[in-house]
Amino acid sequence: MNRRHFLLGSLGTTVLLGTGGTALARHSLWNPCRASLPPAIADHEIVRTAWEGLDPAKVWDGHAHLAGTGDGGTGIEMSPRMLSPLHPTEYFQRLFYLNAGCAHKAPGQVDQSYVERLHNLADGMAPGFKLLLFAFERTHDSSGKPRPELTAFHVPNAYARDVARAHSAYFEWACSIHPYRPDCVDALEAAARDGARAVKWLPPAMGIDPASPACDRFYATLARLDLPLISHAGEEKAVHGAGQPAWGNPLRLRRALDHGVRVVVAHCASLGEDHDEDQGSHGTKVSSFSLFARLMSEARYEGRLFGDISAIALRNRQLDTIRALLERDDWQPRLLFGSDYPLPGILPLVSPHRLAAEKLLDAAAVPVLATLREHNPLLFDFVLKRQLRSGTHCFSANVFETRSFFDRKPA
């Protein structure tokens, strides 16, 4: 069973069981959204040592999502399917995401509450820490026309920009622009002027084929502006949209790399399988992570291809993938820290007990992490990844000190 769909099945069962089951779900699945950390945890050695050897002002979480319902005039849009119990997958995903962001009990103020909670969580990190907040583009068709009926949700660039400007001590932002839009180059240049640090894509949902010549003018502009492209690769379960899974194949990002674009493969393509297109369009299916590893081994992409470590510790990831990321010392300069917030706030998605049982985590860290997650999922994700071990291997300091990566050096 896919581990994300485990969530849906569990919650669906509690609905059938009635109020007693719902109470159980709240106890075992729902984030209690507690406030400040207990002093014993805030001052715990495991938490304190997580920051040792790092300059917090250089630690940027390079993968964080803005979310909401659009109730604050923010321009956020959600698919009607996410609001209807008749479409249970999307409906319960929305409930989990808003609970993870602690905005589920704020009718009429969901957008504002989500940002306030994120602000409070960032304030609980070491001074200087920042998050890169993602805008999220609508799905478009091959002619560049928006397809709202295929769009799961939309977070406007202007909203991400304005949130980052309003809380500049804590947030930076990444724009999201569909490369098939007739005005994509103008929109990209405008976003760069407005301080965007990167571009975020989720190709299978947005209707983007990264290998299409239609992307070429966008890639040329990205390379000229030296804005990195953060693109999902591998299987996608969290967002429904255009329904083009083949477009998440890591090999399809070669076209961007060959244009000189700095590409960040989100989650290091750590979930699912894709056709080995180097064997032809119908090549054997292999793990998406193995295709990411192949790209990382190609010398011509040194300095251009990177991977972020967001979501790598979710239950649906293979433990051997986590071990490989920890053990590849040659990859450490090319890995970037990211949390995929709000996912760390969804309690069942990450199991520290499982990681400890597999010797990837010290068992003494498990209860500390459990408390951290209920109070500050950002700190939970950060401390967890600082604690991950495979033998003597761990993620190096530069994986977390990502700030300089997002500094532009335009040609």
Contacts in CASP RR format, 6 or more apart in sequence:
PFRMAT RR
TARGET T0000
AUTHOR 0000-0000-0000
METHOD contacts of the structure
MODEL  1
MNRRHFLLGSLGTTVLLGTGGTALARHSLWNPCRASLPPAIADHEIVRTA
WEGLDPAKVWDGHAHLAGTGDGGTGIEMSPRMLSPLHPTEYFQRLFYLNA
GCAHKAPGQVDQSYVERLHNLADGMAPGFKLLLFAFERTHDSSGKPRPEL
TAFHVPNAYARDVARAHSAYFEWACSIHPYRPDCVDALEAAARDGARAVK
WLPPAMGIDPASPACDRFYATLARLDLPLISHAGEEKAVHGAGQPAWGNP
LRLRRALDHGVRVVVAHCASLGEDHDEDQGSHGTKVSSFSLFARLMSEAR
YEGRLFGDISAIALRNRQLDTIRALLERDDWQPRLLFGSDYPLPGILPLV
SPHRLAAEKLLDAAAVPVLATLREHNPLLFDFVLKRQLRSGTHCFSANVF
ETRSFFDRKPA
2 237 0 8 1.000
2 316 0 8 1.000
3 314 0 8 1.000
3 315 0 8 1.000
3 316 0 8 1.000
3 349 0 8 1.000
4 237 0 8 1.000
4 238 0 8 1.000
4 314 0 8 1.000
4 316 0 8 1.000
4 349 0 8 1.000
5 89 0 8 1.000
5 237 0 8 1.000
6 315 0 8 1.000
6 348 0 8 1.000
7 29 0 8 1.000
7 92 0 8 1.000
7 96 0 8 1.000
7 346 0 8 1.000
7 348 0 8 1.000
7 349 0 8 1.000
8 88 0 8 1.000
8 89 0 8 1.000
8 92 0 8 1.000
8 93 0 8 1.000
10 25 0 8 1.000
10 29 0 8 1.000
10 348 0 8 1.000
11 25 0 8 1.000
11 29 0 8 1.000
11 92 0 8 1.000
11 95 0 8 1.000
11 96 0 8 1.000
12 88 0 8 1.000
12 92 0 8 1.000
13 21 0 8 1.000
14 20 0 8 1.000
14 21 0 8 1.000
14 22 0 8 1.000
14 24 0 8 1.000
14 25 0 8 1.000
15 22 0 8 1.000
17 24 0 8 1.000
28 347 0 8 1.000
28 348 0 8 1.000
29 347 0 8 1.000
29 348 0 8 1.000
30 99 0 8 1.000
30 347 0 8 1.000
31 99 0 8 1.000
31 100 0 8 1.000
31 101 0 8 1.000
31 102 0 8 1.000
31 345 0 8 1.000
31 346 0 8 1.000
31 347 0 8 1.000
31 373 0 8 1.000
31 374 0 8 1.000
31 377 0 8 1.000
32 374 0 8 1.000
33 99 0 8 1.000
33 101 0 8 1.000
33 102 0 8 1.000
33 117 0 8 1.000
33 374 0 8 1.000
34 374 0 8 1.000
34 375 0 8 1.000
35 120 0 8 1.000
35 375 0 8 1.000
36 42 0 8 1.000
36 375 0 8 1.000
37 124 0 8 1.000
37 371 0 8 1.000
37 372 0 8 1.000
37 375 0 8 1.000
37 376 0 8 1.000
37 379 0 8 1.000
38 371 0 8 1.000
38 375 0 8 1.000
41 47 0 8 1.000
41 368 0 8 1.000
41 371 0 8 1.000
41 372 0 8 1.000
41 375 0 8 1.000
44 368 0 8 1.000
46 364 0 8 1.000
46 365 0 8 1.000
46 368 0 8 1.000
46 383 0 8 1.000
46 387 0 8 1.000
47 368 0 8 1.000
47 372 0 8 1.000
47 379 0 8 1.000
47 383 0 8 1.000
49 386 0 8 1.000
50 382 0 8 1.000
50 383 0 8 1.000
50 386 0 8 1.000
50 387 0 8 1.000
51 126 0 8 1.000
53 397 0 8 1.000
54 397 0 8 1.000
54 400 0 8 1.000
54 401 0 8 1.000
55 401 0 8 1.000
56 125 0 8 1.000
56 126 0 8 1.000
56 127 0 8 1.000
56 128 0 8 1.000
56 129 0 8 1.000
57 127 0 8 1.000
57 128 0 8 1.000
57 129 0 8 1.000
57 403 0 8 1.000
58 401 0 8 1.000
58 402 0 8 1.000
58 403 0 8 1.000
58 404 0 8 1.000
59 125 0 8 1.000
59 126 0 8 1.000
59 128 0 8 1.000
59 129 0 8 1.000
59 130 0 8 1.000
59 337 0 8 1.000
59 382 0 8 1.000
59 400 0 8 1.000
59 401 0 8 1.000
59 402 0 8 1.000
59 403 0 8 1.000
60 129 0 8 1.000
60 130 0 8 1.000
60 131 0 8 1.000
60 132 0 8 1.000
60 172 0 8 1.000
60 337 0 8 1.000
60 402 0 8 1.000
60 403 0 8 1.000
60 406 0 8 1.000
61 129 0 8 1.000
61 130 0 8 1.000
61 131 0 8 1.000
61 132 0 8 1.000
61 337 0 8 1.000
61 338 0 8 1.000
61 339 0 8 1.000
61 341 0 8 1.000
61 378 0 8 1.000
61 382 0 8 1.000
62 131 0 8 1.000
62 132 0 8 1.000
62 198 0 8 1.000
62 230 0 8 1.000
62 308 0 8 1.000
62 310 0 8 1.000
62 336 0 8 1.000
62 337 0 8 1.000
62 338 0 8 1.000
62 339 0 8 1.000
62 402 0 8 1.000
62 406 0 8 1.000
63 132 0 8 1.000
63 134 0 8 1.000
63 230 0 8 1.000
63 266 0 8 1.000
63 308 0 8 1.000
63 310 0 8 1.000
63 338 0 8 1.000
63 339 0 8 1.000
63 340 0 8 1.000
63 341 0 8 1.000
64 118 0 8 1.000
64 131 0 8 1.000
64 132 0 8 1.000
64 133 0 8 1.000
64 134 0 8 1.000
64 338 0 8 1.000
64 339 0 8 1.000
64 340 0 8 1.000
64 341 0 8 1.000
65 133 0 8 1.000
65 134 0 8 1.000
65 136 0 8 1.000
65 155 0 8 1.000
65 340 0 8 1.000
65 341 0 8 1.000
65 342 0 8 1.000
66 76 0 8 1.000
66 114 0 8 1.000
66 115 0 8 1.000
66 133 0 8 1.000
66 134 0 8 1.000
66 135 0 8 1.000
66 136 0 8 1.000
66 155 0 8 1.000
66 159 0 8 1.000
66 160 0 8 1.000
66 163 0 8 1.000
67 76 0 8 1.000
67 97 0 8 1.000
67 98 0 8 1.000
67 101 0 8 1.000
67 103 0 8 1.000
67 114 0 8 1.000
67 153 0 8 1.000
67 155 0 8 1.000
67 342 0 8 1.000
68 74 0 8 1.000
68 76 0 8 1.000
68 78 0 8 1.000
68 98 0 8 1.000
68 103 0 8 1.000
68 110 0 8 1.000
68 111 0 8 1.000
68 114 0 8 1.000
69 76 0 8 1.000
69 78 0 8 1.000
69 98 0 8 1.000
69 108 0 8 1.000
69 110 0 8 1.000
69 111 0 8 1.000
70 76 0 8 1.000
70 77 0 8 1.000
70 78 0 8 1.000
70 110 0 8 1.000
70 111 0 8 1.000
71 107 0 8 1.000
71 108 0 8 1.000
71 109 0 8 1.000
71 110 0 8 1.000
71 111 0 8 1.000
72 108 0 8 1.000
72 109 0 8 1.000
72 110 0 8 1.000
72 111 0 8 1.000
72 112 0 8 1.000
73 111 0 8 1.000
74 111 0 8 1.000
74 156 0 8 1.000
74 159 0 8 1.000
75 154 0 8 1.000
75 156 0 8 1.000
75 159 0 8 1.000
76 111 0 8 1.000
76 153 0 8 1.000
76 154 0 8 1.000
76 155 0 8 1.000
76 156 0 8 1.000
76 159 0 8 1.000
77 138 0 8 1.000
77 148 0 8 1.000
77 151 0 8 1.000
77 153 0 8 1.000
77 154 0 8 1.000
78 94 0 8 1.000
78 152 0 8 1.000
78 153 0 8 1.000
79 90 0 8 1.000
79 151 0 8 1.000
79 152 0 8 1.000
79 153 0 8 1.000
79 240 0 8 1.000
81 87 0 8 1.000
81 90 0 8 1.000
81 91 0 8 1.000
81 152 0 8 1.000
81 240 0 8 1.000
82 90 0 8 1.000
82 91 0 8 1.000
82 93 0 8 1.000
82 94 0 8 1.000
82 152 0 8 1.000
82 153 0 8 1.000
83 91 0 8 1.000
83 94 0 8 1.000
84 90 0 8 1.000
84 91 0 8 1.000
85 91 0 8 1.000
89 240 0 8 1.000
90 152 0 8 1.000
90 240 0 8 1.000
93 238 0 8 1.000
95 104 0 8 1.000
96 346 0 8 1.000
97 342 0 8 1.000
97 346 0 8 1.000
98 104 0 8 1.000
98 110 0 8 1.000
98 114 0 8 1.000
99 346 0 8 1.000
100 341 0 8 1.000
100 342 0 8 1.000
100 343 0 8 1.000
100 344 0 8 1.000
100 345 0 8 1.000
100 346 0 8 1.000
100 377 0 8 1.000
101 114 0 8 1.000
101 117 0 8 1.000
101 118 0 8 1.000
101 341 0 8 1.000
101 342 0 8 1.000
101 345 0 8 1.000
101 377 0 8 1.000
102 113 0 8 1.000
102 114 0 8 1.000
102 117 0 8 1.000
103 110 0 8 1.000
103 111 0 8 1.000
103 113 0 8 1.000
103 114 0 8 1.000
103 117 0 8 1.000
104 110 0 8 1.000
106 112 0 8 1.000
106 113 0 8 1.000
115 163 0 8 1.000
115 167 0 8 1.000
118 131 0 8 1.000
118 133 0 8 1.000
118 171 0 8 1.000
118 341 0 8 1.000
119 167 0 8 1.000
119 170 0 8 1.000
121 376 0 8 1.000
121 377 0 8 1.000
121 378 0 8 1.000
121 379 0 8 1.000
122 129 0 8 1.000
122 130 0 8 1.000
122 131 0 8 1.000
122 167 0 8 1.000
122 170 0 8 1.000
122 171 0 8 1.000
122 378 0 8 1.000
123 170 0 8 1.000
124 376 0 8 1.000
124 378 0 8 1.000
124 379 0 8 1.000
125 376 0 8 1.000
125 378 0 8 1.000
125 379 0 8 1.000
125 382 0 8 1.000
128 169 0 8 1.000
129 170 0 8 1.000
130 169 0 8 1.000
130 170 0 8 1.000
130 171 0 8 1.000
130 172 0 8 1.000
130 403 0 8 1.000
131 170 0 8 1.000
131 171 0 8 1.000
131 172 0 8 1.000
131 341 0 8 1.000
131 378 0 8 1.000
132 171 0 8 1.000
132 172 0 8 1.000
132 173 0 8 1.000
132 174 0 8 1.000
132 197 0 8 1.000
132 198 0 8 1.000
132 406 0 8 1.000
133 160 0 8 1.000
133 163 0 8 1.000
133 164 0 8 1.000
133 171 0 8 1.000
133 172 0 8 1.000
133 173 0 8 1.000
133 174 0 8 1.000
134 155 0 8 1.000
134 160 0 8 1.000
134 173 0 8 1.000
134 174 0 8 1.000
134 176 0 8 1.000
134 200 0 8 1.000
134 230 0 8 1.000
135 155 0 8 1.000
135 156 0 8 1.000
135 157 0 8 1.000
135 159 0 8 1.000
135 160 0 8 1.000
135 161 0 8 1.000
135 173 0 8 1.000
135 174 0 8 1.000
135 175 0 8 1.000
135 176 0 8 1.000
135 200 0 8 1.000
136 153 0 8 1.000
136 154 0 8 1.000
136 155 0 8 1.000
136 176 0 8 1.000
136 200 0 8 1.000
136 202 0 8 1.000
137 154 0 8 1.000
137 176 0 8 1.000
137 177 0 8 1.000
137 178 0 8 1.000
137 200 0 8 1.000
137 201 0 8 1.000
137 206 0 8 1.000
138 146 0 8 1.000
138 147 0 8 1.000
138 148 0 8 1.000
138 151 0 8 1.000
138 154 0 8 1.000
138 178 0 8 1.000
138 206 0 8 1.000
139 146 0 8 1.000
139 147 0 8 1.000
139 148 0 8 1.000
139 150 0 8 1.000
139 151 0 8 1.000
139 205 0 8 1.000
139 206 0 8 1.000
139 207 0 8 1.000
139 241 0 8 1.000
139 242 0 8 1.000
140 146 0 8 1.000
140 147 0 8 1.000
140 178 0 8 1.000
140 180 0 8 1.000
140 181 0 8 1.000
140 206 0 8 1.000
140 207 0 8 1.000
140 208 0 8 1.000
141 147 0 8 1.000
141 180 0 8 1.000
141 207 0 8 1.000
142 180 0 8 1.000
142 214 0 8 1.000
143 180 0 8 1.000
144 178 0 8 1.000
144 180 0 8 1.000
144 181 0 8 1.000
144 182 0 8 1.000
147 242 0 8 1.000
148 154 0 8 1.000
150 207 0 8 1.000
150 241 0 8 1.000
150 242 0 8 1.000
150 243 0 8 1.000
151 241 0 8 1.000
152 205 0 8 1.000
152 239 0 8 1.000
152 240 0 8 1.000
152 241 0 8 1.000
153 239 0 8 1.000
155 176 0 8 1.000
157 175 0 8 1.000
157 176 0 8 1.000
157 177 0 8 1.000
157 187 0 8 1.000
157 191 0 8 1.000
157 194 0 8 1.000
157 196 0 8 1.000
160 173 0 8 1.000
160 174 0 8 1.000
160 175 0 8 1.000
161 173 0 8 1.000
161 175 0 8 1.000
161 191 0 8 1.000
161 194 0 8 1.000
161 195 0 8 1.000
161 196 0 8 1.000
163 171 0 8 1.000
163 173 0 8 1.000
164 171 0 8 1.000
164 172 0 8 1.000
164 173 0 8 1.000
172 197 0 8 1.000
172 406 0 8 1.000
173 195 0 8 1.000
173 196 0 8 1.000
173 197 0 8 1.000
174 196 0 8 1.000
174 197 0 8 1.000
174 198 0 8 1.000
174 199 0 8 1.000
174 200 0 8 1.000
174 230 0 8 1.000
175 187 0 8 1.000
175 188 0 8 1.000
175 191 0 8 1.000
175 196 0 8 1.000
175 198 0 8 1.000
175 199 0 8 1.000
175 200 0 8 1.000
176 199 0 8 1.000
176 200 0 8 1.000
176 201 0 8 1.000
177 184 0 8 1.000
177 187 0 8 1.000
177 188 0 8 1.000
177 191 0 8 1.000
177 199 0 8 1.000
177 218 0 8 1.000
178 184 0 8 1.000
178 206 0 8 1.000
178 207 0 8 1.000
178 208 0 8 1.000
179 208 0 8 1.000
179 214 0 8 1.000
179 215 0 8 1.000
179 217 0 8 1.000
179 218 0 8 1.000
179 219 0 8 1.000
180 208 0 8 1.000
180 214 0 8 1.000
180 215 0 8 1.000
181 187 0 8 1.000
184 217 0 8 1.000
184 218 0 8 1.000
185 217 0 8 1.000
185 218 0 8 1.000
185 221 0 8 1.000
188 199 0 8 1.000
188 218 0 8 1.000
188 221 0 8 1.000
188 222 0 8 1.000
188 225 0 8 1.000
188 227 0 8 1.000
189 221 0 8 1.000
189 225 0 8 1.000
191 199 0 8 1.000
192 225 0 8 1.000
192 227 0 8 1.000
192 408 0 8 1.000
196 227 0 8 1.000
197 227 0 8 1.000
197 228 0 8 1.000
197 406 0 8 1.000
197 408 0 8 1.000
198 227 0 8 1.000
198 228 0 8 1.000
198 229 0 8 1.000
198 230 0 8 1.000
198 264 0 8 1.000
198 406 0 8 1.000
199 222 0 8 1.000
199 227 0 8 1.000
199 228 0 8 1.000
199 229 0 8 1.000
199 230 0 8 1.000
200 230 0 8 1.000
200 231 0 8 1.000
201 208 0 8 1.000
201 210 0 8 1.000
201 229 0 8 1.000
201 230 0 8 1.000
201 231 0 8 1.000
201 232 0 8 1.000
202 231 0 8 1.000
202 232 0 8 1.000
202 236 0 8 1.000
202 239 0 8 1.000
203 209 0 8 1.000
203 210 0 8 1.000
203 231 0 8 1.000
203 232 0 8 1.000
203 244 0 8 1.000
203 247 0 8 1.000
203 248 0 8 1.000
203 252 0 8 1.000
204 232 0 8 1.000
204 236 0 8 1.000
204 241 0 8 1.000
204 242 0 8 1.000
204 243 0 8 1.000
204 244 0 8 1.000
204 245 0 8 1.000
204 246 0 8 1.000
204 247 0 8 1.000
204 248 0 8 1.000
205 236 0 8 1.000
205 239 0 8 1.000
205 240 0 8 1.000
205 241 0 8 1.000
205 242 0 8 1.000
205 243 0 8 1.000
206 241 0 8 1.000
206 242 0 8 1.000
207 241 0 8 1.000
207 242 0 8 1.000
207 243 0 8 1.000
207 244 0 8 1.000
207 247 0 8 1.000
208 215 0 8 1.000
208 247 0 8 1.000
209 215 0 8 1.000
209 244 0 8 1.000
209 247 0 8 1.000
209 252 0 8 1.000
210 231 0 8 1.000
210 247 0 8 1.000
210 248 0 8 1.000
210 252 0 8 1.000
210 253 0 8 1.000
210 255 0 8 1.000
210 256 0 8 1.000
211 251 0 8 1.000
211 252 0 8 1.000
211 253 0 8 1.000
211 254 0 8 1.000
211 255 0 8 1.000
212 255 0 8 1.000
215 255 0 8 1.000
215 256 0 8 1.000
216 255 0 8 1.000
216 259 0 8 1.000
219 255 0 8 1.000
219 256 0 8 1.000
219 259 0 8 1.000
219 260 0 8 1.000
219 261 0 8 1.000
220 259 0 8 1.000
222 228 0 8 1.000
222 229 0 8 1.000
222 256 0 8 1.000
222 259 0 8 1.000
222 261 0 8 1.000
223 259 0 8 1.000
223 260 0 8 1.000
223 261 0 8 1.000
223 411 0 8 1.000
224 410 0 8 1.000
224 411 0 8 1.000
225 408 0 8 1.000
225 410 0 8 1.000
226 262 0 8 1.000
226 408 0 8 1.000
226 409 0 8 1.000
226 410 0 8 1.000
226 411 0 8 1.000
227 408 0 8 1.000
228 261 0 8 1.000
228 262 0 8 1.000
228 263 0 8 1.000
228 264 0 8 1.000
228 306 0 8 1.000
228 405 0 8 1.000
228 406 0 8 1.000
229 256 0 8 1.000
229 261 0 8 1.000
229 262 0 8 1.000
229 263 0 8 1.000
229 264 0 8 1.000
230 264 0 8 1.000
230 266 0 8 1.000
230 308 0 8 1.000
231 253 0 8 1.000
231 256 0 8 1.000
231 263 0 8 1.000
231 264 0 8 1.000
231 265 0 8 1.000
231 266 0 8 1.000
232 248 0 8 1.000
232 266 0 8 1.000
232 267 0 8 1.000
233 248 0 8 1.000
233 249 0 8 1.000
233 250 0 8 1.000
233 253 0 8 1.000
233 265 0 8 1.000
233 266 0 8 1.000
233 267 0 8 1.000
233 269 0 8 1.000
233 288 0 8 1.000
233 292 0 8 1.000
234 248 0 8 1.000
234 249 0 8 1.000
234 250 0 8 1.000
234 267 0 8 1.000
234 269 0 8 1.000
234 270 0 8 1.000
234 271 0 8 1.000
234 272 0 8 1.000
234 274 0 8 1.000
234 288 0 8 1.000
235 245 0 8 1.000
235 271 0 8 1.000
235 272 0 8 1.000
235 273 0 8 1.000
235 288 0 8 1.000
236 245 0 8 1.000
236 248 0 8 1.000
237 271 0 8 1.000
237 316 0 8 1.000
238 343 0 8 1.000
246 252 0 8 1.000
246 274 0 8 1.000
246 275 0 8 1.000
248 274 0 8 1.000
248 288 0 8 1.000
249 274 0 8 1.000
249 275 0 8 1.000
249 277 0 8 1.000
249 288 0 8 1.000
249 291 0 8 1.000
250 265 0 8 1.000
250 269 0 8 1.000
250 274 0 8 1.000
250 288 0 8 1.000
250 291 0 8 1.000
250 292 0 8 1.000
250 295 0 8 1.000
251 274 0 8 1.000
251 276 0 8 1.000
251 277 0 8 1.000
251 278 0 8 1.000
251 291 0 8 1.000
251 294 0 8 1.000
251 295 0 8 1.000
252 277 0 8 1.000
253 263 0 8 1.000
253 265 0 8 1.000
253 295 0 8 1.000
253 305 0 8 1.000
254 295 0 8 1.000
256 263 0 8 1.000
257 263 0 8 1.000
257 295 0 8 1.000
257 300 0 8 1.000
257 301 0 8 1.000
257 304 0 8 1.000
257 305 0 8 1.000
260 304 0 8 1.000
261 304 0 8 1.000
262 303 0 8 1.000
262 304 0 8 1.000
262 306 0 8 1.000
263 304 0 8 1.000
263 305 0 8 1.000
263 306 0 8 1.000
264 306 0 8 1.000
264 307 0 8 1.000
264 308 0 8 1.000
264 336 0 8 1.000
265 292 0 8 1.000
265 295 0 8 1.000
265 305 0 8 1.000
265 306 0 8 1.000
265 307 0 8 1.000
265 308 0 8 1.000
266 307 0 8 1.000
266 308 0 8 1.000
266 310 0 8 1.000
266 311 0 8 1.000
267 308 0 8 1.000
267 309 0 8 1.000
267 310 0 8 1.000
267 311 0 8 1.000
267 312 0 8 1.000
267 340 0 8 1.000
268 289 0 8 1.000
268 292 0 8 1.000
268 307 0 8 1.000
268 308 0 8 1.000
268 309 0 8 1.000
268 312 0 8 1.000
268 321 0 8 1.000
268 325 0 8 1.000
268 335 0 8 1.000
269 288 0 8 1.000
269 289 0 8 1.000
269 291 0 8 1.000
269 292 0 8 1.000
270 288 0 8 1.000
270 289 0 8 1.000
270 292 0 8 1.000
270 311 0 8 1.000
270 312 0 8 1.000
270 317 0 8 1.000
270 318 0 8 1.000
270 321 0 8 1.000
270 325 0 8 1.000
271 288 0 8 1.000
271 311 0 8 1.000
271 316 0 8 1.000
271 317 0 8 1.000
272 287 0 8 1.000
272 288 0 8 1.000
272 289 0 8 1.000
273 285 0 8 1.000
273 286 0 8 1.000
273 287 0 8 1.000
273 288 0 8 1.000
274 285 0 8 1.000
274 286 0 8 1.000
274 288 0 8 1.000
274 291 0 8 1.000
275 281 0 8 1.000
275 282 0 8 1.000
275 283 0 8 1.000
275 284 0 8 1.000
275 285 0 8 1.000
276 283 0 8 1.000
276 284 0 8 1.000
276 285 0 8 1.000
276 286 0 8 1.000
276 291 0 8 1.000
277 283 0 8 1.000
278 294 0 8 1.000
287 318 0 8 1.000
289 318 0 8 1.000
289 321 0 8 1.000
289 324 0 8 1.000
292 307 0 8 1.000
293 324 0 8 1.000
295 301 0 8 1.000
295 305 0 8 1.000
296 305 0 8 1.000
296 331 0 8 1.000
296 334 0 8 1.000
298 305 0 8 1.000
303 334 0 8 1.000
305 334 0 8 1.000
306 334 0 8 1.000
306 335 0 8 1.000
306 336 0 8 1.000
306 405 0 8 1.000
307 334 0 8 1.000
307 335 0 8 1.000
307 336 0 8 1.000
308 335 0 8 1.000
308 336 0 8 1.000
308 337 0 8 1.000
308 338 0 8 1.000
309 325 0 8 1.000
309 335 0 8 1.000
309 336 0 8 1.000
309 337 0 8 1.000
309 338 0 8 1.000
309 385 0 8 1.000
309 395 0 8 1.000
309 399 0 8 1.000
310 338 0 8 1.000
310 339 0 8 1.000
310 340 0 8 1.000
311 317 0 8 1.000
311 340 0 8 1.000
311 343 0 8 1.000
312 321 0 8 1.000
312 322 0 8 1.000
312 325 0 8 1.000
313 322 0 8 1.000
313 350 0 8 1.000
313 355 0 8 1.000
313 384 0 8 1.000
313 385 0 8 1.000
313 388 0 8 1.000
314 343 0 8 1.000
314 349 0 8 1.000
314 350 0 8 1.000
315 348 0 8 1.000
315 349 0 8 1.000
315 350 0 8 1.000
315 351 0 8 1.000
315 354 0 8 1.000
319 358 0 8 1.000
319 360 0 8 1.000
322 355 0 8 1.000
322 360 0 8 1.000
322 388 0 8 1.000
322 390 0 8 1.000
323 360 0 8 1.000
323 390 0 8 1.000
325 331 0 8 1.000
325 335 0 8 1.000
325 395 0 8 1.000
326 360 0 8 1.000
326 388 0 8 1.000
326 389 0 8 1.000
326 390 0 8 1.000
326 393 0 8 1.000
326 394 0 8 1.000
326 395 0 8 1.000
327 390 0 8 1.000
327 393 0 8 1.000
329 393 0 8 1.000
332 395 0 8 1.000
332 396 0 8 1.000
332 398 0 8 1.000
332 399 0 8 1.000
333 396 0 8 1.000
333 398 0 8 1.000
335 395 0 8 1.000
335 399 0 8 1.000
336 399 0 8 1.000
336 402 0 8 1.000
336 405 0 8 1.000
337 382 0 8 1.000
337 385 0 8 1.000
337 395 0 8 1.000
337 399 0 8 1.000
337 400 0 8 1.000
337 402 0 8 1.000
338 381 0 8 1.000
338 402 0 8 1.000
339 377 0 8 1.000
339 378 0 8 1.000
339 381 0 8 1.000
339 382 0 8 1.000
341 377 0 8 1.000
341 378 0 8 1.000
341 381 0 8 1.000
342 377 0 8 1.000
343 349 0 8 1.000
344 350 0 8 1.000
344 373 0 8 1.000
344 377 0 8 1.000
344 378 0 8 1.000
344 380 0 8 1.000
344 381 0 8 1.000
345 373 0 8 1.000
345 377 0 8 1.000
345 380 0 8 1.000
347 373 0 8 1.000
347 374 0 8 1.000
350 373 0 8 1.000
350 384 0 8 1.000
352 361 0 8 1.000
352 365 0 8 1.000
352 366 0 8 1.000
352 369 0 8 1.000
352 370 0 8 1.000
352 384 0 8 1.000
353 366 0 8 1.000
355 361 0 8 1.000
355 384 0 8 1.000
355 388 0 8 1.000
356 362 0 8 1.000
356 363 0 8 1.000
356 365 0 8 1.000
356 366 0 8 1.000
359 389 0 8 1.000
359 390 0 8 1.000
359 391 0 8 1.000
360 388 0 8 1.000
360 389 0 8 1.000
360 390 0 8 1.000
361 384 0 8 1.000
361 387 0 8 1.000
361 388 0 8 1.000
361 389 0 8 1.000
362 387 0 8 1.000
362 389 0 8 1.000
365 383 0 8 1.000
365 384 0 8 1.000
365 387 0 8 1.000
368 383 0 8 1.000
369 380 0 8 1.000
369 383 0 8 1.000
369 384 0 8 1.000
369 387 0 8 1.000
372 379 0 8 1.000
372 380 0 8 1.000
372 383 0 8 1.000
373 380 0 8 1.000
382 400 0 8 1.000
385 395 0 8 1.000
385 400 0 8 1.000
386 394 0 8 1.000
386 395 0 8 1.000
386 400 0 8 1.000
388 394 0 8 1.000
388 395 0 8 1.000
END
